[in-house]
Every structure is written in structure tokens, then in C-alpha cells.
Amino acid sequence: DSKPAAKKRPRRVSAALKKSEEPSSEGVVINVDAMVTVMECLDPRSLYNTALTCKSLLSRVTTTMVVRSALIHGDNAKKTFEELYKLMKNHSIHPPSPLRLLRL
């Protein structure tokens, strides 16, 4: 007499979670607002890597955040943004998405 395998129930997440807190795939609660504040201080490469960790962080990345990161941390990204600005000013290209800007 073998018993059927028990169905695995999905984990319940407390209904009291704030909008800024989201559960990760492992059931850990992440305060997205706090992560966005941290992301605003990162260099472009770290910002890109952090944004790719989950969809909620990726959706919070803005063009302003990316440009500010590039200008603060200088390096090659600053030159790239200066060239992009010239092209956008002449209406030669459409403004790229924040994720595309991070990949440049």
C-alpha cells in the first residue's frame, strides 16, 4: 500500500507586507525602496549587475539613475554618455532604455 506523494504547497507570504517589500524566490523579504537607495550610489557595472538580480529591482532602474551613476563615477561611461547626448540632441537616435544604457 503505497501512499501518493504529498503535494508541495507554495509558501505563504504575510498579507501585511508593504508595497515596497517583495518576497524573493527563496521567501526572503526584500525592502525594494532601501535597495533603490543603495543602487543610486553604485557605479554603472555594479548597478547593472544589481538590477539583473530580480524583476522588481530591474523595473526601478531609471535613466536618471543611470546617467547620474555614469557622471559621478566618470571613466569611459561619461564619454559614452556625452556622445549619446549629441546623437539624441540631433534626433539621430531615440533615447535608449535604462538597461541598454547600462550595457554600453
Short mmCIF file of the C-alpha atoms (twelve columns), coordinates in Angstrom:
data_MODEL
# 
_entry.id   MODEL 
# 
loop_
_atom_site.group_PDB 
_atom_site.id 
_atom_site.type_symbol 
_atom_site.label_atom_id 
_atom_site.label_alt_id 
_atom_site.label_comp_id 
_atom_site.label_asym_id 
_atom_site.label_seq_id 
_atom_site.Cartn_x 
_atom_site.Cartn_y 
_atom_site.Cartn_z 
_atom_site.pdbx_PDB_model_num 
ATOM 1   C CA . ASP A 1   0.000  0.000  0.000   1 
ATOM 2   C CA . SER A 2   1.966  2.980  -1.219  1 
ATOM 3   C CA . LYS A 3   0.631  6.389  -0.383  1 
ATOM 4   C CA . PRO A 4   0.505  9.075  -3.072  1 
ATOM 5   C CA . ALA A 5   3.197  11.701 -2.775  1 
ATOM 6   C CA . ALA A 6   2.103  14.742 -0.832  1 
ATOM 7   C CA . LYS A 7   1.665  17.859 -2.925  1 
ATOM 8   C CA . LYS A 8   4.094  20.612 -2.150  1 
ATOM 9   C CA . ARG A 9   2.244  23.722 -1.044  1 
ATOM 10  C CA . PRO A 10  3.526  27.138 -2.074  1 
ATOM 11  C CA . ARG A 11  4.935  29.242 0.714   1 
ATOM 12  C CA . ARG A 12  2.578  31.780 2.141   1 
ATOM 13  C CA . VAL A 13  3.736  35.320 2.357   1 
ATOM 14  C CA . SER A 14  2.287  37.552 5.024   1 
ATOM 15  C CA . ALA A 15  -0.524 39.764 3.758   1 
ATOM 16  C CA . ALA A 16  0.921  42.548 5.877   1 
ATOM 17  C CA . LEU A 17  3.837  43.137 3.510   1 
ATOM 18  C CA . LYS A 18  4.227  46.714 2.434   1 
ATOM 19  C CA . LYS A 19  4.210  47.572 -1.251  1 
ATOM 20  C CA . SER A 20  7.924  48.315 -1.077  1 
ATOM 21  C CA . GLU A 21  8.688  44.870 0.312   1 
ATOM 22  C CA . GLU A 22  8.608  41.903 -2.014  1 
ATOM 23  C CA . PRO A 23  9.367  38.245 -1.353  1 
ATOM 24  C CA . SER A 24  12.216 36.727 -3.319  1 
ATOM 25  C CA . SER A 25  12.074 33.248 -4.807  1 
ATOM 26  C CA . GLU A 26  13.580 31.940 -1.577  1 
ATOM 27  C CA . GLY A 27  10.907 33.544 0.607   1 
ATOM 28  C CA . VAL A 28  13.193 36.288 1.903   1 
ATOM 29  C CA . VAL A 29  11.597 39.727 2.106   1 
ATOM 30  C CA . ILE A 30  13.470 42.497 0.325   1 
ATOM 31  C CA . ASN A 31  12.805 46.161 1.018   1 
ATOM 32  C CA . VAL A 32  12.921 47.455 -2.554  1 
ATOM 33  C CA . ASP A 33  12.962 51.134 -1.542  1 
ATOM 34  C CA . ALA A 34  16.101 50.579 0.523   1 
ATOM 35  C CA . MET A 35  17.728 48.691 -2.351  1 
ATOM 36  C CA . VAL A 36  16.912 51.533 -4.776  1 
ATOM 37  C CA . THR A 37  18.607 53.991 -2.433  1 
ATOM 38  C CA . VAL A 38  21.706 51.791 -2.397  1 
ATOM 39  C CA . MET A 39  21.578 51.323 -6.176  1 
ATOM 40  C CA . GLU A 40  21.694 55.104 -6.693  1 
ATOM 41  C CA . CYS A 41  25.231 55.119 -5.206  1 
ATOM 42  C CA . LEU A 42  26.673 52.291 -7.303  1 
ATOM 43  C CA . ASP A 43  28.983 52.526 -10.284 1 
ATOM 44  C CA . PRO A 44  27.401 51.602 -13.664 1 
ATOM 45  C CA . ARG A 45  28.695 47.998 -13.772 1 
ATOM 46  C CA . SER A 46  27.546 47.241 -10.217 1 
ATOM 47  C CA . LEU A 47  24.204 48.924 -10.925 1 
ATOM 48  C CA . TYR A 48  23.741 46.689 -13.970 1 
ATOM 49  C CA . ASN A 49  24.585 43.532 -12.007 1 
ATOM 50  C CA . THR A 50  22.292 44.517 -9.141  1 
ATOM 51  C CA . ALA A 51  19.416 45.357 -11.490 1 
ATOM 52  C CA . LEU A 52  19.593 41.891 -13.011 1 
ATOM 53  C CA . THR A 53  19.107 40.128 -9.673  1 
ATOM 54  C CA . CYS A 54  15.300 40.392 -9.729  1 
ATOM 55  C CA . LYS A 55  12.474 41.911 -11.745 1 
ATOM 56  C CA . SER A 56  11.414 44.355 -9.056  1 
ATOM 57  C CA . LEU A 57  14.865 45.969 -8.942  1 
ATOM 58  C CA . LEU A 58  15.132 45.983 -12.734 1 
ATOM 59  C CA . SER A 59  11.844 47.845 -13.007 1 
ATOM 60  C CA . ARG A 60  13.093 50.526 -10.580 1 
ATOM 61  C CA . VAL A 61  16.180 51.476 -12.619 1 
ATOM 62  C CA . THR A 62  15.627 54.870 -14.260 1 
ATOM 63  C CA . THR A 63  17.501 56.763 -16.937 1 
ATOM 64  C CA . THR A 64  18.273 59.482 -14.391 1 
ATOM 65  C CA . MET A 65  19.810 56.918 -12.045 1 
ATOM 66  C CA . VAL A 66  21.999 55.516 -14.833 1 
ATOM 67  C CA . VAL A 67  23.178 58.909 -16.100 1 
ATOM 68  C CA . ARG A 68  23.942 60.123 -12.570 1 
ATOM 69  C CA . SER A 69  25.931 56.964 -11.875 1 
ATOM 70  C CA . ALA A 70  27.945 57.400 -15.067 1 
ATOM 71  C CA . LEU A 71  28.660 61.068 -14.424 1 
ATOM 72  C CA . ILE A 72  29.621 60.590 -10.767 1 
ATOM 73  C CA . HIS A 73  31.910 57.657 -11.407 1 
ATOM 74  C CA . GLY A 74  33.347 59.189 -14.596 1 
ATOM 75  C CA . ASP A 75  35.573 56.827 -16.536 1 
ATOM 76  C CA . ASN A 76  34.615 55.658 -20.017 1 
ATOM 77  C CA . ALA A 77  30.882 55.843 -19.284 1 
ATOM 78  C CA . LYS A 78  30.995 59.641 -19.101 1 
ATOM 79  C CA . LYS A 79  32.462 59.860 -22.610 1 
ATOM 80  C CA . THR A 80  29.866 57.414 -23.913 1 
ATOM 81  C CA . PHE A 81  27.027 59.495 -22.482 1 
ATOM 82  C CA . GLU A 82  28.446 62.680 -23.976 1 
ATOM 83  C CA . GLU A 83  28.434 61.035 -27.429 1 
ATOM 84  C CA . LEU A 84  24.907 59.690 -26.899 1 
ATOM 85  C CA . TYR A 85  23.702 63.126 -25.851 1 
ATOM 86  C CA . LYS A 86  24.967 64.636 -29.103 1 
ATOM 87  C CA . LEU A 87  23.146 61.985 -31.141 1 
ATOM 88  C CA . MET A 88  19.895 62.403 -29.200 1 
ATOM 89  C CA . LYS A 89  20.103 66.191 -29.442 1 
ATOM 90  C CA . ASN A 90  20.328 65.923 -33.243 1 
ATOM 91  C CA . HIS A 91  17.392 63.465 -33.215 1 
ATOM 92  C CA . SER A 92  19.651 60.870 -34.832 1 
ATOM 93  C CA . ILE A 93  18.629 58.207 -32.307 1 
ATOM 94  C CA . HIS A 94  15.833 57.602 -29.825 1 
ATOM 95  C CA . PRO A 95  16.726 57.724 -26.131 1 
ATOM 96  C CA . PRO A 96  17.866 54.226 -25.093 1 
ATOM 97  C CA . SER A 97  16.223 52.366 -22.221 1 
ATOM 98  C CA . PRO A 98  17.987 52.454 -18.832 1 
ATOM 99  C CA . LEU A 99  19.084 48.820 -19.148 1 
ATOM 100 C CA . ARG A 100 20.502 49.455 -22.615 1 
ATOM 101 C CA . LEU A 101 22.408 52.467 -21.267 1 
ATOM 102 C CA . LEU A 102 23.942 50.276 -18.575 1 
ATOM 103 C CA . ARG A 103 25.164 47.810 -21.182 1 
ATOM 104 C CA . LEU A 104 27.100 50.489 -23.082 1 
# 
